[in-house]
Structure formats: structure tokens, C-alpha cells
Amino acid sequence: MIQDNPSPEPTSDEKHDPDKQPILRLIWEAIKGTNQSYTTGKINRAIILLAIPMILEMAMESLFAVVDTFFVSKISAEAVATVGLTESVITLIYSIAIGMSIAPMAMIARNIGEDRPEEASKVALQAIYMTVVIALMIGIPGAYYAEDILRMMGGSETLIANNVGYTRIMFASNIFIMLLFLLNGIFRGAGDASLAMRSLWLANIINIILDPLFIFGIGPFPELGVQGAAVATTIGRGLGVVFQLYILTGAHSRVKLYFHQNKIDWDIIKRLANIAATGAGQFLIASASWVFLVRIIAQNFGSEAMAGYTIAIRLIIFTLLPSWGLGNAAATLVGQNLGAKQPERAAVSTWRSAHFNMLYLATIAILYYVFAEQWVSFFSTEPAVLEAGTKALKIFAIGYVCFGYAMVLSQAFNGAGDTRTPTIVNFICFWLVEIPLGYFLALNMEWGLEGVCWAVVIAESLMTVLIVILFTKGRWKTVQV
């Protein structure tokens, strides 16, 4: 029986018709990872093979913040607030990293769809060059001005004096954040989703082991407090990057880094930059709106409200990032199928991925809304923190289903190389709607923390409506990369 052996040899009929494989064998194949064509065969099968490892990959990425928040919450509300303030700014780096990864993902997916793996390899190497330079330009000043960043975000002088080390380490190590995202984008574009998943598994296992050791000084390890979380995360991500580079220089990846191609190719870099600029801008716009909202909370409602909001956001991200797995699967399918001159297959793949994502997030939303207090109490039982986190989590859950659709369709645009359309939609929804609405509801209407949360839900619902309309028009099918 399949249940007794998750990886049996397929029957002769299944070898001839892989679309008829039993679901458990298909799931195992997705996790194990094999070279597949995503431009032929059943679309549902292609989605499963790509989405499962991508979902597990993004679940692992979300664990970084959740694990750090869990252990840091044992120190104090101020320590949790430090993580929240820092992460709200670090999300800007995440945004740049995601934007940088979109460009090679889209170009590599097209090249793989066109059966040009060597060209895909050239794109990968040039993307690494570009990312390293940008990472250094961000990391050095970020680490140097760490105190000023926390002060700008509304952190108290006591918070800054006690916990600035966390912020400084996180900025100094941003090169690992950016490379982790970029190299996984390369794997995803090639359809090697299981390799991206494994690198995040490795990084997270190391982080989970080292977090309590460095935070609480267990055994021979120094007691570093909240700074220990940054040290553990940096080591985990750094070793994850080493693993990624090892794979890309070996024989197990469709895209390989060839040393004879180590010269800078300005034509490829220019094409990468054109996509990455609006790709990064797309996510920077969204992340910057969160920075403004965090500043409203930190300056007006205190550390307890900030800690509760941070816990709610961590929970939301923990279950939202796996949804990005479906979005990333759609992006890969769009890119490869456009490369293979099959735009309608790309469209159908996207809509199906969006439906699956909606069902998943609807289930999570119900669990969050009904058991909000229990979820938040897992991190903190301090009354003020628990109350703030419960309110925030319930409100965010209401907008979950809508955002699931927008997430997949936006990623489909990115997979086609059309990063401009989602950027414009994000600007309208997050800067023209979410930020002023959050300020108005929280302060003018005196709704407090709840006003900020409702502004997020309203803006994301509007984004869903706009992105669905634009995707239906189909202009993304003719984008050249």
C-alpha cells in the first residue's frame, strides 16, 4: 500500500502516463524533486509538483521570524518590540531581495521553456554579481546607523540602548538574506523547487537549534539576549547560502554556475535591472506602508500594543508565506509556458493556483478568527499584549481570503516579466489608500490599533479587485524579457 511506502516504484502504466500517479506518490515526487517538464501534461499535476516544495520552502522562511519572536518573548515585551521595529525595516531588504529574485526567475523560466539552459546559467551568474553589490550598499550604512533607524521608528532610548545589537547584526548580515532569496529564485525559475526548499530547511533547523543557545546562554554559548536571535538567524541563513552555491556548482541543478562565464555581461545585467527595479519597487511600496503603520503604533499606543501587533503579524506571515508557494508556482508556470508559446496554459495554471490559495487561506482565516486569543497566548500572556494581539489577528483574518487571490495573480504578472503592473496597483492601494486611511482611522477616528488593522484589510481587498481586472485583460501574455 502507498501508506506503508511513500516512495514505491511506479507501475509500468504510470511510467508511461505520469498524470495517473496516485496523489501520495505525486507528493513524494514533488518533495524528492526530479527534472520535469511543466509545459506539457496535466496542469494540476504541474501545480502540485511545483507548489508543494515551494509551500514548504516559504513555510521555512516564515519560521525565522516566528521562532525568533517565540524565544525573544521570554525576555520582555520590549525585546519583542525591538524585533518588530527591526523587522519592519528589514522587510524593506526582503522587498529588494524578492524584487531582485523576480528578474532572474522570470528570465530563467523563459529560457528553460525555450530549452536554453546555458543562457539561463549566464543570467544566474550576472544576477549574483548584481545582488552582492546592492547588499553591500545597504548593509554597511544600515549597520552603522542602527541606533538612528530604531529611533526613527519610534523606539525608546531604553529600548535602543539595550537591544540595538540585534538591529545592527541583522543589517550587517543582509547579504545572506538577499542571496538566500535570489538563489532560490533561480531554482524556482528552473523548476527545481525542491532544491530551494531544502536550503530553507537547512537554514531553519540551524536557526531553531542555535536560537535558545545564544539567547539564553545554554552550555558553553554566551548569553546574548535578543542579539542572540540575530546571531542564530545569521548563521542559519549563511549556511543555507553555502548549500545553495554548492548545488549550483554541482550536477543536481538545471541551472549551473560555470566559471568560464564569470565575466560581467552588461546586456544581461541591464535586462535584469529593468525587471528587478520595478519588482523591488513593487515590494518596497508594500513594505514601506507597513513601516509607516508600525511607526503610528509605536509612537501612539506603546510597547504592549506594538508587541501584540508584532505577534499577530508573525502569525499572519507564518501562514501567509506558504501561500507565496502557490504564487511562486504560478509564476514559474507562467514564465515557462510563455517561453514555450503557450499563453493560455499559463493563464489556466494561474487561475487554478489562485483558487487553491483561496481555499487554503479561508481555512486558516477561520482558525485564526475563532481561536485568536489562544494563538496569541502561545507567545505572551501579558494582558495588554494579549488583548492587542487578539484584536489585530481577528481583523487580519477577515481580509485573508481576498489577499490570497491577489498574491497569486501578482506573482503571475511577475513570472511573465511584467513587474510594472503590480507595482502601480501596490502604489495605489498601499500608499494612496492604506497609509492615509490607517492614520485617519487610528488617530482621527480614535480607533487605535484596530484602525490600523482595518486599513490593511480595506487596502488589500481593493488590491484584489484591481489585480483581477488587470489580469483578465491579458496584456501580460505579450511581455518580452
BAPATOR-463420 format. One line per 10 residues: their letters; for each residue x, y, z of C-alpha. Coordinates in steps of 0.1 Angstrom, whole numbers, always signed. Layout:
<torros>
a> X:Y:Z; ...;
</torros>
This chain:
<torros>
miqdnpspep> +0:+0:+0; +11:+36:-6; +7:+45:+30; +32:+19:+40; +58:+30:+15; +58:+67:+4; +82:+62:-24; +74:+29:-42; +85:+23:-78; +58:+33:-102;
tsdekhdpdk> +40:+7:-122; +47:+3:-159; +14:+21:-168; +23:+50:-145; +57:+53:-161; +41:+57:-195; +14:+81:-181; +28:+101:-152; -5:+121:-149; -22:+89:-135;
qpilrliwea> +2:+86:-105; -15:+83:-71; -16:+115:-51; +8:+103:-23; +34:+92:-49; +30:+126:-66; +35:+144:-33; +66:+124:-26; +79:+131:-61; +74:+168:-55;
ikgtnqsytt> +94:+167:-23; +121:+145:-36; +125:+166:-68; +130:+154:-103; +135:+170:-137; +101:+177:-151; +85:+195:-180; +59:+220:-168; +48:+229:-203; +31:+196:-210;
gkinraiill> +8:+172:-192; -20:+180:-167; -19:+214:-152; -30:+202:-117; +0:+178:-117; +24:+206:-126; +9:+228:-99; +14:+201:-72; +49:+193:-83; +59:+230:-80;
aipmilemam> +37:+242:-52; +44:+216:-26; +81:+222:-23; +76:+260:-27; +50:+260:+1; +73:+241:+24; +101:+265:+14; +81:+295:+23; +69:+279:+55; +105:+275:+65;
eslfavvdtf> +112:+312:+56; +83:+323:+78; +97:+302:+107; +127:+325:+111; +105:+353:+124; +82:+331:+144; +110:+312:+161; +128:+344:+170; +97:+360:+183; +88:+329:+204;
fvskisaeav> +122:+328:+222; +126:+366:+225; +91:+368:+240; +105:+350:+270; +128:+380:+277; +104:+410:+277; +78:+429:+257; +105:+455:+249; +126:+428:+233; +97:+416:+212;
atvgltesvi> +91:+453:+202; +127:+455:+192; +123:+426:+168; +91:+441:+155; +106:+475:+148; +137:+460:+132; +118:+435:+111; +95:+463:+99; +126:+480:+84; +143:+447:+74;
tliysiaigm> +112:+440:+53; +125:+467:+30; +155:+445:+25; +132:+415:+20; +114:+435:-6; +145:+444:-25; +156:+407:-23; +123:+394:-36; +124:+420:-64; +159:+410:-73;
siapmamiar> +149:+373:-73; +119:+380:-96; +142:+392:-125; +163:+360:-128; +133:+338:-121; +113:+353:-150; +143:+353:-174; +154:+318:-164; +119:+304:-167; +116:+318:-202;
nigedrpeea> +150:+303:-211; +141:+269:-197; +108:+270:-215; +127:+278:-247; +152:+249:-239; +182:+272:-235; +197:+261:-201; +232:+277:-208; +216:+311:-213; +197:+306:-181;
skvalqaiym> +231:+299:-163; +245:+331:-176; +215:+350:-162; +220:+334:-128; +257:+344:-125; +250:+380:-135; +221:+382:-110; +245:+371:-82; +270:+398:-91; +243:+425:-90;
tvvialmigi> +228:+413:-57; +262:+412:-39; +269:+448:-48; +234:+460:-38; +236:+440:-5; +269:+457:+5; +254:+491:-4; +225:+485:+20; +242:+465:+48; +271:+488:+56;
pgayyaedil> +252:+520:+62; +223:+501:+78; +246:+486:+105; +263:+519:+111; +231:+538:+116; +213:+511:+135; +205:+533:+165; +191:+561:+143; +169:+535:+125; +153:+524:+157;
rmmggsetli> +149:+560:+169; +133:+569:+136; +108:+540:+140; +98:+553:+174; +118:+531:+197; +125:+545:+232; +161:+553:+243; +160:+524:+268; +150:+500:+240; +177:+513:+218;
annvgytrim> +204:+511:+245; +195:+475:+254; +188:+460:+221; +205:+479:+192; +228:+449:+187; +200:+429:+172; +193:+456:+146; +230:+461:+138; +236:+424:+133; +205:+419:+111;
fasnifimll> +216:+448:+88; +252:+436:+87; +241:+402:+76; +216:+413:+50; +238:+398:+22; +227:+364:+33; +191:+374:+33; +194:+387:-3; +214:+358:-16; +190:+333:+0;
fllngifrga> +161:+349:-18; +179:+353:-51; +194:+318:-53; +160:+303:-45; +145:+325:-72; +170:+309:-96; +160:+274:-85; +123:+283:-89; +127:+297:-124; +144:+265:-134;
gdaslamrsl> +116:+244:-119; +140:+230:-92; +116:+239:-64; +128:+210:-41; +163:+224:-40; +150:+258:-29; +130:+240:-2; +160:+221:+11; +181:+252:+15; +155:+268:+37;
wlaniiniil> +151:+236:+57; +188:+236:+65; +188:+273:+74; +158:+269:+97; +170:+238:+115; +202:+255:+124; +184:+287:+135; +160:+267:+157; +189:+249:+174; +210:+279:+179;
dplfifgigp> +183:+304:+190; +179:+293:+226; +216:+285:+229; +227:+321:+220; +197:+339:+236; +198:+322:+270; +235:+312:+271; +229:+275:+274; +261:+254:+280; +293:+269:+265;
fpelgvqgaa> +274:+295:+245; +274:+332:+256; +241:+347:+269; +234:+374:+243; +197:+381:+249; +178:+394:+219; +211:+398:+200; +215:+361:+202; +184:+357:+179; +202:+377:+153;
vattigrglg> +234:+357:+156; +215:+324:+152; +195:+336:+123; +226:+349:+105; +245:+316:+109; +214:+296:+97; +210:+318:+66; +247:+319:+59; +250:+281:+58; +218:+280:+37;
vvfqlyiltg> +235:+302:+11; +266:+279:+12; +244:+249:+4; +227:+268:-24; +261:+277:-40; +273:+241:-36; +242:+228:-55; +246:+254:-83; +282:+244:-89; +274:+207:-89;
ahsrvklyfh> +254:+184:-111; +220:+184:-94; +206:+217:-107; +193:+225:-142; +210:+259:-139; +247:+256:-132; +273:+283:-124; +301:+279:-150; +334:+296:-140; +342:+303:-177;
qnkidwdiik> +312:+326:-178; +325:+348:-149; +328:+380:-169; +303:+408:-164; +277:+408:-191; +262:+443:-192; +234:+434:-216; +221:+407:-192; +225:+430:-162; +206:+457:-179;
rlaniaatga> +177:+434:-187; +178:+421:-151; +178:+456:-137; +148:+466:-158; +127:+439:-143; +143:+440:-108; +138:+477:-105; +100:+476:-107; +100:+442:-90; +118:+456:-60;
gqfliasasw> +97:+488:-62; +66:+467:-61; +75:+451:-28; +92:+482:-14; +59:+501:-18; +41:+474:+2; +68:+471:+28; +72:+509:+33; +35:+511:+40; +40:+487:+69;
vflvriiaqn> +68:+508:+82; +45:+538:+83; +18:+518:+101; +43:+504:+126; +55:+540:+133; +19:+551:+140; +15:+522:+165; +49:+526:+182; +46:+564:+187; +10:+565:+199;
fgseamagyt> +0:+532:+215; +30:+519:+235; +53:+488:+236; +25:+465:+246; +4:+474:+216; +35:+471:+194; +43:+437:+209; +7:+424:+203; +7:+437:+167; +41:+421:+161;
iairliiftl> +29:+387:+174; -2:+390:+152; +19:+399:+122; +43:+370:+128; +13:+345:+129; -1:+360:+97; +33:+358:+80; +37:+322:+92; +6:+311:+73; +8:+337:+45;
lpswglgnaa> +43:+329:+33; +33:+293:+23; +7:+309:+1; +35:+325:-17; +45:+290:-26; +14:+287:-48; +21:+322:-61; +57:+312:-70; +44:+280:-86; +21:+301:-108;
atlvgqnlga> +50:+325:-116; +72:+296:-128; +44:+280:-148; +36:+314:-165; +73:+320:-173; +80:+286:-187; +47:+283:-207; +52:+317:-222; +86:+306:-232; +70:+275:-248;
kqperaavst> +45:+298:-266; +15:+285:-246; -1:+316:-230; -35:+300:-224; -19:+272:-204; -2:+299:-184; -35:+316:-177; -53:+284:-167; -24:+275:-144; -27:+309:-126;
wrsahfnmly> -64:+308:-120; -63:+273:-106; -34:+282:-83; -54:+312:-71; -85:+290:-64; -63:+266:-43; -48:+295:-24; -82:+310:-16; -94:+277:-1; -63:+274:+20;
latiailyyv> -64:+309:+34; -102:+307:+40; -95:+277:+63; -67:+295:+81; -88:+326:+85; -115:+307:+103; -90:+291:+127; -73:+325:+134; -106:+343:+140; -121:+316:+163;
faeqwvsffs> -90:+308:+183; -72:+342:+181; -66:+346:+218; -52:+311:+221; -28:+317:+192; -15:+349:+207; -13:+335:+242; +13:+310:+229; +37:+339:+227; +26:+361:+255;
tepavleagt> +0:+361:+284; +6:+397:+294; -29:+411:+294; -22:+443:+274; -2:+423:+248; -27:+395:+246; -56:+419:+241; -38:+439:+213; -26:+408:+195; -60:+391:+196;
kalkifaigy> -78:+422:+181; -52:+425:+154; -53:+388:+145; -91:+387:+142; -92:+418:+119; -63:+405:+97; -81:+371:+93; -111:+389:+78; -91:+400:+48; -72:+368:+43;
vcfgyamvls> -93:+353:+16; -91:+383:-7; -54:+387:-3; -49:+351:-13; -62:+358:-48; -42:+390:-52; -10:+373:-41; -11:+346:-68; -22:+369:-97; +5:+394:-88;
qafngagdtr> +32:+367:-89; +18:+355:-123; +25:+391:-136; +60:+388:-122; +65:+354:-138; +57:+369:-171; +82:+397:-165; +55:+423:-161; +66:+438:-127; +52:+472:-136;
tptivnficf> +15:+464:-133; +16:+450:-97; +39:+480:-88; +13:+505:-99; -15:+486:-81; +6:+484:-49; +12:+522:-50; -25:+529:-53; -36:+505:-26; -9:+509:-1;
wlveiplgyf> +3:+545:-3; -28:+563:-16; -52:+542:+5; -37:+522:+33; -13:+548:+49; -37:+578:+50; -66:+555:+59; -46:+539:+88; -37:+573:+101; -73:+586:+98;
lalnmewgle> -89:+556:+115; -63:+552:+142; -59:+588:+153; -87:+610:+138; -114:+584:+144; -97:+572:+176; -100:+535:+167; -64:+530:+179; -46:+498:+168; -78:+484:+153;
gvcwavviae> -79:+514:+129; -45:+505:+116; -55:+468:+111; -88:+477:+93; -69:+500:+69; -47:+470:+59; -78:+448:+52; -95:+475:+32; -64:+482:+11; -58:+446:+4;
slmtvlivil> -94:+440:-7; -91:+468:-31; -59:+454:-45; -76:+421:-52; -103:+437:-72; -78:+457:-93; -54:+429:-99; -82:+405:-110; -95:+431:-136; -60:+437:-150;
ftkgrwktvq> -50:+400:-152; -82:+393:-171; -73:+418:-198; -43:+395:-207; -17:+421:-217; +9:+402:-196; +9:+375:-223; +28:+397:-247; +56:+410:-224; +92:+405:-236;
v> +120:+398:-212;
</torros>
